[in-house]
Amino acid sequence: MKETDGTKINWIGAIDSSKLAEIIKAIETGIKENKTKDVTILIDSIGGSVNASLAFYQWIKFNKISLTTVGLSTVASSAVTVLLAGSKRICFENTTFLVHRMTYPFDGEMSEYDLEEKTTFFRTGNTKVKTLYKKETRLSDAEIERLLSKDWIVITAEEAIEKGIVHEIMELE
């Protein structure tokens, strides 16, 4: 990876709406200061909000940001969605990816109607993530179903290349 005059941002930690707002502000500031839409985001995250990761993906695509994403050590759960927003995706040889079925926290008592609405919300989120994986990777529909129906599946850097999750493995010198 060559150094550019673009913006470089670290996304370390959870994927949530407050971190999303912080990252978007940093991208907007960097674009304004550097006068280029070339952005690199280095990611190390165990995941978090499906909605925040999908919002990030859509925001990047809507704004036509030239995004390079770099998986550092761990890219898990919704952090994989963040990584997939990159038009160029890189990881290191010891980067680990973790994918799993989508989960949402639901608190308190629920009526039958509430349960139906939450199930619809859950299925809609799963469909959005599956559609994104289909668009951005070389995974078949059956492989996407397999990956996103388990509690946890570990994917190595080499497997991430094969599956089209990343385009390049960067070796440390």
GUVO-864567 format. One record per residue (C-alpha): z, x, y; residue in three letters. Coordinates in nm, 2 decimals. Each point is the difference from the previous one (the first is absolute). Example, Ala and Ser with C-alpha at 12.3 -4.5 7.8 and 13.67 -1.06 7.14 Angstrom:
// GUVO-864567
<atom c3="0.78" c1="1.23" c2="-0.45" type="ALA"/>
<atom c3="-0.07" c1="0.14" c2="0.34" type="SER"/>
***
This chain:
// GUVO-864567
<atom c3="0.00" c1="0.00" c2="0.00" type="MET"/>
<atom c3="-0.10" c1="0.14" c2="0.34" type="LYS"/>
<atom c3="0.21" c1="-0.03" c2="0.31" type="GLU"/>
<atom c3="-0.15" c1="-0.24" c2="0.24" type="THR"/>
<atom c3="0.06" c1="-0.11" c2="0.36" type="ASP"/>
<atom c3="0.10" c1="-0.34" c2="-0.13" type="GLY"/>
<atom c3="0.34" c1="-0.16" c2="-0.04" type="THR"/>
<atom c3="0.23" c1="0.11" c2="-0.28" type="LYS"/>
<atom c3="0.29" c1="-0.24" c2="-0.10" type="ILE"/>
<atom c3="0.27" c1="0.02" c2="-0.27" type="ASN"/>
<atom c3="0.08" c1="-0.33" c2="-0.17" type="TRP"/>
<atom c3="0.32" c1="0.11" c2="-0.18" type="ILE"/>
<atom c3="0.22" c1="-0.28" c2="-0.14" type="GLY"/>
<atom c3="-0.02" c1="-0.37" c2="-0.04" type="ALA"/>
<atom c3="-0.30" c1="-0.23" c2="0.06" type="ILE"/>
<atom c3="0.14" c1="-0.27" c2="0.23" type="ASP"/>
<atom c3="-0.09" c1="-0.19" c2="0.32" type="SER"/>
<atom c3="0.20" c1="0.23" c2="0.23" type="SER"/>
<atom c3="-0.16" c1="0.32" c2="-0.15" type="LYS"/>
<atom c3="-0.34" c1="-0.17" c2="0.02" type="LEU"/>
<atom c3="0.05" c1="-0.07" c2="0.37" type="ALA"/>
<atom c3="0.11" c1="0.36" c2="0.05" type="GLU"/>
<atom c3="-0.30" c1="0.14" c2="-0.19" type="ILE"/>
<atom c3="-0.25" c1="-0.22" c2="0.19" type="ILE"/>
<atom c3="0.15" c1="0.10" c2="0.33" type="LYS"/>
<atom c3="-0.03" c1="0.37" c2="-0.10" type="ALA"/>
<atom c3="-0.36" c1="-0.05" c2="-0.10" type="ILE"/>
<atom c3="-0.09" c1="-0.18" c2="0.32" type="GLU"/>
<atom c3="0.17" c1="0.27" c2="0.21" type="THR"/>
<atom c3="-0.17" c1="0.28" c2="-0.20" type="GLY"/>
<atom c3="-0.34" c1="-0.16" c2="0.04" type="ILE"/>
<atom c3="0.05" c1="-0.04" c2="0.38" type="LYS"/>
<atom c3="0.13" c1="0.36" c2="0.04" type="GLU"/>
<atom c3="-0.26" c1="0.17" c2="-0.24" type="ASN"/>
<atom c3="-0.29" c1="-0.23" c2="0.10" type="LYS"/>
<atom c3="-0.10" c1="-0.03" c2="-0.37" type="THR"/>
<atom c3="0.06" c1="-0.26" c2="-0.27" type="LYS"/>
<atom c3="0.05" c1="0.28" c2="-0.26" type="ASP"/>
<atom c3="0.34" c1="-0.05" c2="-0.14" type="VAL"/>
<atom c3="0.18" c1="0.17" c2="-0.29" type="THR"/>
<atom c3="0.31" c1="-0.16" c2="-0.15" type="ILE"/>
<atom c3="0.22" c1="0.20" c2="-0.25" type="LEU"/>
<atom c3="0.18" c1="-0.25" c2="-0.23" type="ILE"/>
<atom c3="0.32" c1="0.04" c2="-0.20" type="ASP"/>
<atom c3="0.14" c1="-0.34" c2="-0.08" type="SER"/>
<atom c3="0.15" c1="-0.20" c2="-0.28" type="ILE"/>
<atom c3="-0.16" c1="-0.31" c2="0.15" type="GLY"/>
<atom c3="0.14" c1="-0.31" c2="0.15" type="GLY"/>
<atom c3="-0.16" c1="-0.31" c2="0.15" type="SER"/>
<atom c3="-0.33" c1="-0.12" c2="-0.15" type="VAL"/>
<atom c3="-0.07" c1="-0.19" c2="0.33" type="ASN"/>
<atom c3="0.05" c1="0.31" c2="0.22" type="ALA"/>
<atom c3="-0.22" c1="0.21" c2="-0.22" type="SER"/>
<atom c3="-0.28" c1="-0.26" c2="0.00" type="LEU"/>
<atom c3="0.04" c1="-0.04" c2="0.38" type="ALA"/>
<atom c3="-0.04" c1="0.37" c2="0.04" type="PHE"/>
<atom c3="-0.31" c1="0.01" c2="-0.22" type="TYR"/>
<atom c3="-0.16" c1="-0.29" c2="0.19" type="GLN"/>
<atom c3="0.09" c1="0.15" c2="0.34" type="TRP"/>
<atom c3="-0.16" c1="0.33" c2="-0.09" type="ILE"/>
<atom c3="-0.32" c1="-0.17" c2="-0.12" type="LYS"/>
<atom c3="-0.01" c1="-0.24" c2="0.30" type="PHE"/>
<atom c3="0.03" c1="0.29" c2="0.25" type="ASN"/>
<atom c3="-0.25" c1="0.22" c2="-0.18" type="LYS"/>
<atom c3="0.24" c1="0.29" c2="-0.02" type="ILE"/>
<atom c3="-0.13" c1="0.31" c2="-0.18" type="SER"/>
<atom c3="0.31" c1="0.04" c2="-0.21" type="LEU"/>
<atom c3="0.08" c1="0.29" c2="-0.24" type="THR"/>
<atom c3="0.30" c1="-0.08" c2="-0.22" type="THR"/>
<atom c3="0.19" c1="0.27" c2="-0.18" type="VAL"/>
<atom c3="0.25" c1="-0.07" c2="-0.28" type="GLY"/>
<atom c3="0.28" c1="0.26" c2="0.02" type="LEU"/>
<atom c3="0.25" c1="-0.03" c2="-0.28" type="SER"/>
<atom c3="0.04" c1="-0.37" c2="-0.09" type="THR"/>
<atom c3="-0.23" c1="-0.28" c2="0.09" type="VAL"/>
<atom c3="0.15" c1="-0.32" c2="-0.16" type="ALA"/>
<atom c3="-0.06" c1="-0.37" c2="0.00" type="SER"/>
<atom c3="-0.12" c1="-0.13" c2="0.34" type="SER"/>
<atom c3="-0.04" c1="0.37" c2="0.12" type="ALA"/>
<atom c3="-0.30" c1="0.01" c2="-0.23" type="VAL"/>
<atom c3="-0.15" c1="-0.28" c2="0.22" type="THR"/>
<atom c3="0.06" c1="0.21" c2="0.31" type="VAL"/>
<atom c3="-0.17" c1="0.29" c2="-0.17" type="LEU"/>
<atom c3="-0.30" c1="-0.21" c2="-0.10" type="LEU"/>
<atom c3="-0.06" c1="-0.08" c2="0.37" type="ALA"/>
<atom c3="-0.13" c1="0.35" c2="0.04" type="GLY"/>
<atom c3="-0.38" c1="0.06" c2="0.00" type="SER"/>
<atom c3="0.09" c1="0.35" c2="-0.13" type="LYS"/>
<atom c3="0.30" c1="0.01" c2="-0.24" type="ARG"/>
<atom c3="0.16" c1="0.33" c2="-0.11" type="ILE"/>
<atom c3="0.31" c1="0.09" c2="-0.21" type="CYS"/>
<atom c3="0.16" c1="0.32" c2="-0.12" type="PHE"/>
<atom c3="-0.01" c1="0.11" c2="-0.37" type="GLU"/>
<atom c3="0.37" c1="-0.11" c2="-0.04" type="ASN"/>
<atom c3="-0.03" c1="-0.33" c2="0.18" type="THR"/>
<atom c3="0.12" c1="-0.30" c2="-0.21" type="THR"/>
<atom c3="-0.12" c1="-0.35" c2="0.05" type="PHE"/>
<atom c3="0.20" c1="-0.30" c2="-0.13" type="LEU"/>
<atom c3="-0.16" c1="-0.34" c2="-0.03" type="VAL"/>
<atom c3="0.16" c1="-0.33" c2="-0.12" type="HIS"/>
<atom c3="-0.02" c1="-0.37" c2="0.01" type="ARG"/>
<atom c3="0.08" c1="-0.14" c2="0.34" type="MET"/>
<atom c3="0.34" c1="-0.14" c2="0.07" type="THR"/>
<atom c3="0.15" c1="-0.18" c2="0.29" type="TYR"/>
<atom c3="0.37" c1="-0.05" c2="0.09" type="PRO"/>
<atom c3="0.10" c1="-0.37" c2="-0.01" type="PHE"/>
<atom c3="0.35" c1="-0.08" c2="0.11" type="ASP"/>
<atom c3="0.22" c1="-0.31" c2="-0.04" type="GLY"/>
<atom c3="-0.05" c1="-0.33" c2="-0.16" type="GLU"/>
<atom c3="-0.35" c1="-0.15" c2="-0.05" type="MET"/>
<atom c3="-0.13" c1="-0.35" c2="-0.06" type="SER"/>
<atom c3="-0.30" c1="-0.07" c2="-0.22" type="GLU"/>
<atom c3="-0.22" c1="-0.01" c2="0.32" type="TYR"/>
<atom c3="0.14" c1="0.33" c2="0.12" type="ASP"/>
<atom c3="-0.07" c1="0.16" c2="-0.34" type="LEU"/>
<atom c3="-0.36" c1="-0.13" c2="0.01" type="GLU"/>
<atom c3="-0.06" c1="0.13" c2="0.35" type="GLU"/>
<atom c3="0.15" c1="0.35" c2="-0.08" type="LYS"/>
<atom c3="-0.22" c1="0.01" c2="-0.32" type="THR"/>
<atom c3="-0.31" c1="-0.07" c2="0.21" type="THR"/>
<atom c3="0.11" c1="0.27" c2="0.25" type="PHE"/>
<atom c3="0.06" c1="0.25" c2="-0.29" type="PHE"/>
<atom c3="-0.34" c1="-0.07" c2="-0.16" type="ARG"/>
<atom c3="-0.18" c1="0.03" c2="0.33" type="THR"/>
<atom c3="0.16" c1="0.34" c2="0.06" type="GLY"/>
<atom c3="-0.10" c1="0.11" c2="-0.35" type="ASN"/>
<atom c3="-0.35" c1="-0.11" c2="0.05" type="THR"/>
<atom c3="-0.03" c1="0.19" c2="0.33" type="LYS"/>
<atom c3="0.13" c1="0.32" c2="-0.16" type="VAL"/>
<atom c3="-0.23" c1="-0.04" c2="-0.30" type="LYS"/>
<atom c3="-0.30" c1="-0.06" c2="0.23" type="THR"/>
<atom c3="0.08" c1="0.31" c2="0.20" type="LEU"/>
<atom c3="0.03" c1="0.22" c2="-0.32" type="TYR"/>
<atom c3="-0.33" c1="-0.14" c2="-0.12" type="LYS"/>
<atom c3="-0.17" c1="0.09" c2="0.33" type="LYS"/>
<atom c3="0.15" c1="0.35" c2="0.05" type="GLU"/>
<atom c3="0.02" c1="0.14" c2="-0.35" type="THR"/>
<atom c3="-0.21" c1="0.04" c2="-0.31" type="ARG"/>
<atom c3="0.24" c1="-0.22" c2="-0.20" type="LEU"/>
<atom c3="-0.14" c1="-0.28" c2="-0.21" type="SER"/>
<atom c3="0.15" c1="-0.35" c2="0.03" type="ASP"/>
<atom c3="0.17" c1="0.05" c2="-0.34" type="ALA"/>
<atom c3="0.16" c1="0.33" c2="0.11" type="GLU"/>
<atom c3="0.12" c1="-0.15" c2="0.33" type="ILE"/>
<atom c3="0.16" c1="-0.28" c2="-0.20" type="GLU"/>
<atom c3="0.16" c1="0.25" c2="-0.23" type="ARG"/>
<atom c3="0.13" c1="0.22" c2="0.28" type="LEU"/>
<atom c3="0.14" c1="-0.29" c2="0.21" type="LEU"/>
<atom c3="0.16" c1="-0.19" c2="-0.29" type="SER"/>
<atom c3="0.25" c1="0.27" c2="-0.10" type="LYS"/>
<atom c3="0.33" c1="0.09" c2="0.15" type="ASP"/>
<atom c3="-0.10" c1="0.37" c2="0.07" type="TRP"/>
<atom c3="-0.30" c1="0.21" c2="-0.09" type="ILE"/>
<atom c3="0.00" c1="0.37" c2="0.10" type="VAL"/>
<atom c3="-0.34" c1="0.14" c2="0.10" type="ILE"/>
<atom c3="-0.05" c1="0.37" c2="0.04" type="THR"/>
<atom c3="-0.22" c1="0.16" c2="0.26" type="ALA"/>
<atom c3="-0.27" c1="0.06" c2="-0.27" type="GLU"/>
<atom c3="0.01" c1="-0.36" c2="-0.11" type="GLU"/>
<atom c3="-0.01" c1="-0.11" c2="0.37" type="ALA"/>
<atom c3="-0.33" c1="0.19" c2="0.03" type="ILE"/>
<atom c3="-0.14" c1="-0.16" c2="-0.31" type="GLU"/>
<atom c3="0.10" c1="-0.35" c2="0.11" type="LYS"/>
<atom c3="-0.13" c1="0.05" c2="0.36" type="GLY"/>
<atom c3="0.34" c1="-0.03" c2="0.16" type="ILE"/>
<atom c3="-0.06" c1="0.33" c2="0.17" type="VAL"/>
<atom c3="-0.32" c1="0.20" c2="0.06" type="HIS"/>
<atom c3="0.14" c1="0.35" c2="0.00" type="GLU"/>
<atom c3="0.29" c1="0.21" c2="-0.13" type="ILE"/>
<atom c3="0.12" c1="0.27" c2="0.24" type="MET"/>
<atom c3="0.15" c1="0.30" c2="-0.15" type="GLU"/>
<atom c3="0.28" c1="0.18" c2="0.18" type="LEU"/>
<atom c3="-0.08" c1="0.36" c2="0.08" type="GLU"/>
***
